[in-house]
């Protein structure tokens, strides 16, 4: 049984064996089952939750107890809950057990973490082969030189300057791939957005927490996008270029520019895959991009239930029905679609959410579900989790795999024009003690 860990104000953490690791599914406290815990991935990091006290399970009383002060100090010292931040390729199963913060927490993917037999363990499951997105491939000592080289190649291109900022300041992997000339590279295209998602990474209200990164402040030209994209497609290994990055708004709002960029890229090379990451709410734009030759789409989705989708994404000038119309257009055009599923334990694994997601994937022939750990303060998710009866994220993954044999359940973008290798099913569910 894993032990609780806590952090001092300076970030130093300690384990506390008298209290055992507890976790949360939505707002429900529970004890993770044996199969819910895995060794903390080497590239994962730990963070304390400011002003949040840790909560653990007391095996003697059978109660969940809050730890407010450092038990190893004679003088009073506040302690804070600790969470793991997972790399891509791992799906969070449970949230940390902690009290609410006094202010909104930074936009991060908080995951339950503890100590078992002297090693850190977390409530997570690998859901894809992580090698291509392993952090060891990024932020290398050669990166700054590659950035300088590419900037010299395209001295007047604002897109490459933005990608340089994203690479060196934000550590964005898709931006860095442009400079490494490999795999999936990002092409930010739009500073505007037609939604106000609760946990938007690039734009938050003034009275909220800080955004992890700034949104681009210019409208790229087709020539700028095509110049960078064509070079990547022509030279990169397993080349993909993707419109729709974390440093921008909704790319389909710039569909005329993107369509022209696609035409120019394809005039120069037929190699590689051209993809767009989109909310798909602008159906006219999606149809235009299909006509322009976009190869695949990844559609971000918090929920396949209309009311929950619109409550989270808060669309400005479209509705959930427009997203479905875009999916229908993709199906009719024969273009593969992936869903970028923004997953939250205690909500996403509710049976009603699961069934709606399965129905949508079947209806629109979705080729892949990319699991994304939603980065958010748990307080913002509380209304969504109220009244839910979650089955557990690991059970959800297994049920999705069983119900959707032709849909890959993974974490990364793939060339969906070819049938992807099915991700192995997770092990059978272990019992959790609530």
Secondary structure per residue as TSV (DSSP state, phi and psi in degrees):
chain	resnum	aa	ss	phi	psi
A	1	X	-	360.0	127.0
A	2	X	-	-72.0	148.6
A	3	X	E	-95.7	154.7
A	4	X	E	-70.1	146.8
A	5	X	E	-122.5	151.9
A	6	X	E	-138.1	164.2
A	7	X	E	-121.9	142.0
A	8	X	-	-76.8	167.8
A	9	X	T	-57.8	-26.2
A	10	X	T	-84.4	1.5
A	11	X	S	94.9	-10.1
A	12	X	-	-67.7	132.2
A	13	X	E	-114.2	155.7
A	14	X	E	-139.5	151.9
A	15	X	E	-91.5	156.5
A	16	X	E	-137.1	87.1
A	17	X	E	-56.0	-30.1
A	18	X	E	-59.6	-26.1
A	19	X	E	-111.1	135.2
A	20	X	E	-95.7	159.2
A	21	X	E	-60.0	126.5
A	22	X	-	-114.9	162.7
A	23	X	E	-144.5	176.9
A	24	X	E	-132.5	139.8
A	25	X	E	-116.6	106.1
A	26	X	T	64.7	-120.6
A	27	X	T	-107.3	12.1
A	28	X	E	-96.9	123.5
A	29	X	E	-76.9	142.3
A	30	X	E	-156.4	169.3
A	31	X	B	-105.2	119.7
A	32	X	-	-60.4	143.7
A	33	X	-	-74.3	168.5
A	34	X	G	-59.1	-41.4
A	35	X	G	-79.0	-5.2
A	36	X	G	-82.0	-11.0
A	37	X	E	-112.4	140.4
A	38	X	E	-136.4	157.6
A	39	X	E	-56.7	139.9
A	40	X	-	-60.1	124.8
A	41	X	-	-55.6	141.9
A	42	X	T	-55.7	-29.5
A	43	X	T	-94.8	1.6
A	44	X	-	-74.1	161.5
A	45	X	E	-128.4	165.4
A	46	X	E	-111.5	149.1
A	47	X	E	-142.0	146.4
A	48	X	E	-87.3	155.4
A	49	X	-	-100.1	105.0
A	50	X	T	-55.5	131.0
A	51	X	T	66.1	5.8
A	52	X	-	-99.7	123.4
A	53	X	-	-83.2	142.4
A	54	X	E	-74.4	152.4
A	55	X	E	-124.1	130.7
A	56	X	E	-128.9	171.7
A	57	X	E	-101.0	129.3
A	58	X	E	-95.8	107.5
A	59	X	T	-66.0	-22.8
A	60	X	T	-73.4	-45.4
A	61	X	T	-92.7	-18.4
A	62	X	T	75.3	20.2
A	63	X	E	-115.9	160.1
A	64	X	E	-92.3	125.8
A	65	X	E	-121.0	143.5
A	66	X	E	-91.3	133.3
A	67	X	E	-104.7	110.8
A	68	X	-	-97.8	-30.2
A	69	X	B	-128.9	157.0
A	70	X	-	-67.2	114.2
A	71	X	T	-71.7	-11.4
A	72	X	T	-97.7	1.4
A	73	X	-	-113.4	137.6
A	74	X	S	-72.7	-40.3
A	75	X	S	-83.0	150.2
A	76	X	-	-63.1	129.7
A	77	X	-	-145.9	122.2
A	78	X	B	-65.8	149.6
A	79	X	-	-126.3	161.6
A	80	X	E	-129.9	154.8
A	81	X	E	-68.5	155.0
A	82	X	E	-120.5	142.4
A	83	X	E	-131.7	154.1
A	84	X	E	-93.7	144.2
A	85	X	E	-112.1	113.9
A	86	X	-	-88.3	146.6
A	87	X	-	-74.8	167.3
A	88	X	T	-60.2	150.4
A	89	X	T	100.4	-7.3
A	90	X	E	-123.6	132.1
A	91	X	E	-101.7	127.8
A	92	X	E	-68.5	134.0
A	93	X	-	-98.5	-37.5
A	94	X	-	-142.8	156.6
A	95	X	E	-89.6	161.2
A	96	X	E	-66.3	146.2
A	97	X	-	-86.0	113.5
A	98	X	B	-158.3	159.8
A	99	X	-	-76.2	167.0
A	100	X	-	-68.0	149.5
A	101	X	-	-81.0	158.4
A	102	X	S	-76.2	-30.2
A	103	X	S	-127.3	163.8
A	104	X	-	-59.0	133.1
A	105	X	-	-72.3	154.5
A	106	X	-	-55.3	154.2
A	107	X	S	-79.5	88.3
A	108	X	-	-134.4	165.3
A	109	X	-	-96.9	79.2
A	110	X	E	-69.1	128.6
A	111	X	E	-129.8	140.7
A	112	X	-	-61.8	136.9
A	113	X	E	-144.5	145.4
A	114	X	E	-153.4	-167.5
A	115	X	E	-123.6	131.8
A	116	X	E	-135.4	121.6
A	117	X	T	51.9	42.6
A	118	X	T	82.3	3.8
A	119	X	E	-128.5	150.9
A	120	X	E	-73.1	137.0
A	121	X	E	-130.5	153.3
A	122	X	E	-136.2	158.6
A	123	X	E	-87.2	84.4
A	124	X	E	-153.9	171.2
A	125	X	E	-146.4	133.1
A	126	X	E	-69.5	131.2
A	127	X	-	-123.0	11.5
A	128	X	S	-165.2	166.0
A	129	X	-	-75.1	113.3
A	130	X	-	-83.7	-0.8
A	131	X	G	-58.7	-46.9
A	132	X	G	-65.6	-23.4
A	133	X	G	-111.4	16.8
A	134	X	-	-66.4	130.1
A	135	X	G	-56.7	-17.4
A	136	X	G	-66.3	-18.4
A	137	X	G	-84.6	-3.2
A	138	X	S	-125.0	165.9
A	139	X	S	56.5	34.0
A	140	X	-	-74.6	166.4
A	141	X	T	-63.6	-18.5
A	142	X	T	-86.4	-7.6
A	143	X	H	-61.9	-47.0
A	144	X	H	-58.9	-39.4
A	145	X	H	-65.4	-40.2
A	146	X	H	-65.3	-38.7
A	147	X	H	-61.8	-46.5
A	148	X	H	-60.7	-39.1
A	149	X	H	-64.5	-46.3
A	150	X	H	-67.9	-37.8
A	151	X	H	-61.8	-36.7
A	152	X	H	-69.7	-31.2
A	153	X	H	-67.9	-36.3
A	154	X	T	-126.6	68.9
A	155	X	T	-64.6	-25.5
A	156	X	T	-105.1	10.8
A	157	X	-	-94.1	116.1
A	158	X	H	-71.6	-28.4
A	159	X	H	-65.1	-43.6
A	160	X	H	-66.8	-31.4
A	161	X	H	-68.7	-38.9
A	162	X	H	-64.3	-42.5
A	163	X	H	-66.4	-31.8
A	164	X	H	-63.7	-42.8
A	165	X	H	-63.0	-45.4
A	166	X	H	-63.6	-34.7
A	167	X	H	-70.9	-48.4
A	168	X	H	-87.2	-32.5
A	169	X	T	-92.9	-42.4
A	170	X	S	-98.9	-11.8
A	171	X	-	66.8	28.8
A	172	X	-	-68.9	126.0
A	173	X	H	-70.5	-42.2
A	174	X	H	-67.1	-32.3
A	175	X	H	-67.5	-44.6
A	176	X	H	-63.1	-32.6
A	177	X	H	-61.0	-29.8
A	178	X	H	-61.2	-39.6
A	179	X	H	-80.5	-32.0
A	180	X	H	-79.3	-12.6
A	181	X	T	56.2	62.1
A	182	X	E	-158.2	155.6
A	183	X	E	54.8	-142.6
A	184	X	E	-89.2	123.1
A	185	X	E	-115.8	141.7
A	186	X	E	-90.1	145.8
A	187	X	E	-130.0	89.1
A	188	X	-	-64.7	136.5
A	189	X	-	-131.1	-16.6
A	190	X	-	-142.0	125.5
A	191	X	S	-82.5	-13.1
A	192	X	-	-98.8	160.1
A	193	X	-	-143.2	153.4
A	194	X	S	-109.7	20.8
A	195	X	B	-144.2	163.2
A	196	X	-	-130.6	66.9
A	197	X	-	-59.6	142.9
A	198	X	T	-57.3	-41.2
A	199	X	T	-111.4	43.0
A	200	X	-	-59.0	133.4
A	201	X	S	-78.5	-23.1
A	202	X	S	-113.7	-5.9
A	203	X	-	-155.2	118.3
A	204	X	-	-126.6	149.5
A	205	X	-	-59.7	158.4
A	206	X	T	-61.1	-31.7
A	207	X	T	-88.5	9.4
A	208	X	S	-104.5	-168.1
A	209	X	-	-77.5	167.6
A	210	X	-	-71.4	144.5
A	211	X	-	-72.3	141.7
A	212	X	S	-63.6	-24.3
A	213	X	S	-151.1	158.3
A	214	X	-	-89.1	145.5
A	215	X	-	-79.1	147.7
A	216	X	-	-58.6	147.0
A	217	X	-	-114.8	24.1
A	218	X	S	-144.0	164.1
A	219	X	-	-104.7	106.7
A	220	X	-	-61.2	151.8
A	221	X	-	-90.9	156.9
A	222	X	H	-57.7	-39.2
A	223	X	H	-61.0	-41.4
A	224	X	H	-65.0	-43.0
A	225	X	H	-67.7	-44.7
A	226	X	H	-66.4	-35.5
A	227	X	H	-60.9	-46.7
A	228	X	H	-75.3	-43.0
A	229	X	H	-65.0	-43.5
A	230	X	H	-64.0	-40.5
A	231	X	H	-62.9	-40.0
A	232	X	H	-67.6	-47.4
A	233	X	H	-62.1	-37.3
A	234	X	H	-75.4	-27.0
A	235	X	H	-117.2	-24.3
A	236	X	S	-77.9	147.9
A	237	X	E	-77.2	134.5
A	238	X	E	50.4	52.5
A	239	X	E	-71.5	130.2
A	240	X	E	-136.6	136.3
A	241	X	E	-116.7	137.2
A	242	X	E	-127.8	124.1
A	243	X	E	-82.9	145.1
A	244	X	-	99.7	82.2
A	245	X	-	-116.7	171.6
A	246	X	T	-67.5	-17.4
A	247	X	T	-93.0	14.2
A	248	X	S	-138.6	179.2
A	249	X	S	-90.1	-132.7
A	250	X	-	-94.2	114.7
A	251	X	G	-65.3	-28.8
A	252	X	G	-64.6	-17.1
A	253	X	G	-68.1	-17.1
A	254	X	G	-107.4	35.9
A	255	X	H	-63.7	-33.4
A	256	X	H	-66.5	-39.9
A	257	X	H	-67.3	-43.5
A	258	X	H	-64.8	-41.5
A	259	X	H	-60.1	-42.1
A	260	X	H	-66.3	-36.6
A	261	X	H	-66.4	-39.5
A	262	X	H	-61.3	-45.2
A	263	X	H	-58.7	-42.8
A	264	X	H	-70.3	-40.1
A	265	X	H	-61.8	-43.0
A	266	X	H	-73.4	-22.0
A	267	X	H	-67.6	-32.6
A	268	X	H	-88.6	-31.0
A	269	X	-	-157.8	147.5
A	270	X	-	-101.8	0.6
A	271	X	-	-71.3	154.9
A	272	X	S	75.6	-177.2
A	273	X	E	-119.3	134.2
A	274	X	E	-108.1	120.6
A	275	X	E	-125.4	157.4
A	276	X	E	-131.4	133.3
A	277	X	E	-99.0	117.7
A	278	X	E	-148.2	159.7
A	279	X	-	-86.5	-8.6
A	280	X	-	61.0	21.5
A	281	X	-	-79.7	-20.9
A	282	X	-	-95.3	83.3
A	283	X	H	-63.1	-38.7
A	284	X	H	-60.7	-39.5
A	285	X	H	-66.9	-41.8
A	286	X	H	-61.5	-42.8
A	287	X	H	-61.5	-41.5
A	288	X	H	-64.1	-38.9
A	289	X	H	-70.5	-34.2
A	290	X	H	-62.2	-43.0
A	291	X	H	-66.0	-31.3
A	292	X	H	-74.7	-16.2
A	293	X	T	108.1	19.6
A	294	X	-	-57.5	138.3
A	295	X	-	-85.8	-34.3
A	296	X	E	-158.6	163.9
A	297	X	E	-133.5	143.8
A	298	X	E	-120.1	119.4
A	299	X	E	-105.2	120.7
A	300	X	E	-73.9	135.9
A	301	X	E	-152.8	122.2
A	302	X	S	-81.7	-35.1
A	303	X	-	-155.1	147.7
A	304	X	S	-92.1	7.8
A	305	X	S	-99.8	123.6
A	306	X	H	-49.4	-51.3
A	307	X	H	-62.6	-41.4
A	308	X	H	-72.8	-38.5
A	309	X	H	-57.7	-50.7
A	310	X	H	-71.4	-28.9
A	311	X	H	-69.0	-33.8
A	312	X	H	-84.7	-51.9
A	313	X	H	-75.7	-24.9
A	314	X	-	48.0	60.9
A	315	X	B	-62.2	143.5
A	316	X	S	-87.8	-45.1
A	317	X	S	-136.5	29.5
A	318	X	-	-149.0	171.2
A	319	X	-	-131.3	171.7
A	320	X	H	-58.2	-33.6
A	321	X	H	-61.7	-30.5
A	322	X	H	-69.0	-36.0
A	323	X	H	-62.0	-44.5
A	324	X	H	-63.2	-37.2
A	325	X	H	-64.0	-37.3
A	326	X	H	-67.0	-42.1
A	327	X	H	-61.8	-37.8
A	328	X	H	-64.8	-40.4
A	329	X	H	-63.9	-38.6
A	330	X	H	-65.9	-43.1
A	331	X	H	-60.9	-44.7
A	332	X	H	-66.9	-31.0
A	333	X	H	-83.5	-7.0
A	334	X	T	72.7	24.0
A	335	X	-	-96.2	133.7
A	336	X	E	-69.5	143.4
A	337	X	E	-125.8	136.6
A	338	X	E	-113.2	149.2
A	339	X	E	-101.8	133.5
A	340	X	E	-93.9	90.9
A	341	X	E	-83.7	114.1
A	342	X	E	-83.0	97.8
A	343	X	E	-93.5	136.7
A	344	X	-	-135.8	116.0
A	345	X	T	-58.8	131.2
A	346	X	T	99.2	-11.0
A	347	X	T	-125.4	-57.9
A	348	X	T	-59.9	-31.9
A	349	X	T	-92.5	14.3
A	350	X	B	-71.8	139.2
A	351	X	H	-55.2	-37.7
A	352	X	H	-66.4	-39.8
A	353	X	H	-65.9	-44.1
A	354	X	H	-58.7	-48.5
A	355	X	H	-65.1	-39.7
A	356	X	H	-64.6	-39.2
A	357	X	H	-65.0	-44.0
A	358	X	H	-62.4	-44.1
A	359	X	H	-60.9	-43.0
A	360	X	H	-64.3	-43.7
A	361	X	H	-63.7	-38.5
A	362	X	H	-68.3	-44.2
A	363	X	H	-63.5	-40.7
A	364	X	H	-108.0	12.3
A	365	X	T	53.6	50.1
A	366	X	-	-66.4	128.7
A	367	X	-	-86.4	-25.1
A	368	X	E	-151.4	142.7
A	369	X	E	-111.7	115.2
A	370	X	E	-93.7	115.2
A	371	X	E	-75.8	125.4
A	372	X	E	-124.6	122.9
A	373	X	E	-70.5	112.8
A	374	X	-	-65.3	123.8
A	375	X	-	-86.7	115.2
A	376	X	-	-169.1	153.3
A	377	X	-	-71.4	129.8
A	378	X	H	-55.2	-27.0
A	379	X	H	-62.1	-35.6
A	380	X	H	-69.0	-22.3
A	381	X	H	-91.4	-8.7
A	382	X	H	-57.0	-45.5
A	383	X	H	-61.1	-32.9
A	384	X	H	-71.3	-30.8
A	385	X	H	-86.7	-12.7
A	386	X	T	-60.6	129.8
A	387	X	T	77.5	6.2
A	388	X	-	-83.9	158.6
A	389	X	-	-127.1	71.1
A	390	X	B	-64.5	145.6
A	391	X	-	-93.9	-8.1
A	392	X	-	102.2	140.1
A	393	X	H	-66.3	-35.5
A	394	X	H	-68.5	-40.4
A	395	X	H	-64.3	-39.0
A	396	X	H	-58.0	-46.5
A	397	X	H	-60.1	-40.7
A	398	X	H	-66.8	-43.3
A	399	X	H	-65.3	-38.0
A	400	X	H	-64.2	-42.6
A	401	X	H	-63.2	-40.5
A	402	X	H	-67.7	-41.5
A	403	X	H	-79.0	-23.2
A	404	X	-	-125.4	71.8
A	405	X	T	-63.5	-22.3
A	406	X	T	-97.9	6.5
A	407	X	S	-112.7	125.4
A	408	X	E	-76.6	132.1
A	409	X	E	-106.1	106.6
A	410	X	E	-147.6	-150.8
A	411	X	S	-135.2	-18.2
A	412	X	S	-120.6	156.1
A	413	X	-	-69.6	138.4
A	414	X	-	-132.7	167.9
A	415	X	-	-79.3	95.4
A	416	X	T	-78.3	-0.5
A	417	X	T	-70.0	-22.0
A	418	X	S	-107.9	147.9
A	419	X	-	-65.0	123.0
A	420	X	-	-79.2	151.7
A	421	X	-	-69.4	130.7
A	422	X	-	-67.5	131.7
A	423	X	-	-68.5	134.4
A	424	X	-	-57.4	147.5
A	425	X	-	-70.2	147.0
A	426	X	-	-70.4	159.4
A	427	X	-	-63.4	163.3
A	428	X	-	-57.7	151.2
A	429	X	-	-65.8	139.7
A	430	X	-	-99.7	155.8
A	431	X	-	-74.5	140.3
A	432	X	-	-111.0	149.4
A	433	X	B	-107.7	110.3
A	434	X	-	-88.5	360.0
